[in-house]
């Protein structure tokens, strides 16, 4: 079988290795597609070299079929279409209060252990979610990032009739916007990249480029002065941190979707003055995955428009180099059987 390896220093290799028999409690998946996540790009840039065990196979956004089943695994059959919820919470303790998806000793599969950018992948059976036989495996590779969006919107408690502003129109931002739209809320996407602005408009969203239009004034006019009930900070840059408190209305809720690896400046006075709430949101829970699977199954949104490129596994080095050169793209999938 072919497997990719991150070797450090912005370098991937493709190797041949033996297909492994699944251990007790594990299954072996024939991986169909593996999506490239922003975290994978961070790994490529060496930003997580202290965490990953180099050389390592990365990847956690995926779809595939069960190829072999280990001992003590029930409820699955060879050929079942599945996705993996890549959270190993076996280190959870009572002090984690039952929130195992963010437990102190959580291991993220595909970062802390080998991931999906290989032809066959052995994983614990408890991470699996079964799909319908008719589910498009290309779209199914979006279930992991879509679950992030579902979790974010669920925690925001966004409801019909409210106004939400999504700061950042990349893959996660557009998925958040799609899920937010499902609640019946009015959704405004803020994005500066012209290509992504065009893509968001193509998807039917109300889009503002804050480099050209005053975002706060735009939202104020749209809401008759009320501003946003919910703001999703997805871009993870200082301008969106500045905007999130400005564009929030009285008692607005701000969901921190982006990962900030270092301390940033935030206008805390606005939290006092408008009684704002800041909500942290990390990964997803089982119910978020189940809802994402239903959304993909129903295919009520043009999810396929988020997939901007599909490349064979053997082109992994070229894929990551092109992502660096072309920040306009959205979701790139690796065809793991090529």
C-alpha angles and dihedrals in degrees: 000000000000121000131176124225132198104223098183128252094071091300132133128183132195114222138181116236139163119273106249126227110239115253124232109300093014135104131206116232126202096219115224102180135000120195124218110239129198087248089057089054089051088053090050089053090054094247092129101038090120090057106039122068104238122246094042141151108234134191135101107176103088154128132206149129131273110259102174136005127217128217120292093020114131135173096044135088134197108270096032113141110234147166127208126235093209100213120118103196098167089119093062117135134195088257088067087070093224094299092123094164088071099027117151094249097041115150116207110216110226092033107042092029135019116303144208105277092104136078096253126026129188114211138162111274092230089070094061130107117190121229132203117266089245096053113124105240092210091059091040089063086069094059095091096054090038088056089057088056093046090051092049094050093044092054091048091060088218112178141188115290095025125113122237129189119204111204104206130033101211123118096289093041092053091046089051089050091051093050092044090053089056090064091062093250124138108253127206120185120205115202135151101197106096094212092052090044088057092047092051090050090048087056089055102256130141100246133192127190102208090199088066105025132040101252097200093049091047093053091043091056092045092052101038089248099312095107121199125339091196130021123191112203103205106148098068098213132120096253091058091046087054092047097048095069094039096052095044118100127217110310090002121167120230118199115203103216098156122081114239111196094189138032116283136190115263127179099240091175088071089056089056096041098048099026091240125181125219114206122195115213125188129179115310148277132237093268091054090055092049092052091047091052089052092049091051091045092051090043091202092152126056093253091157089068089067091063104087100169142013119197134175118260090247090065095061096121091051091047094057092043090052092049088057092049096042114042091168095082124096119201123004118192127202114219097221096194094059 
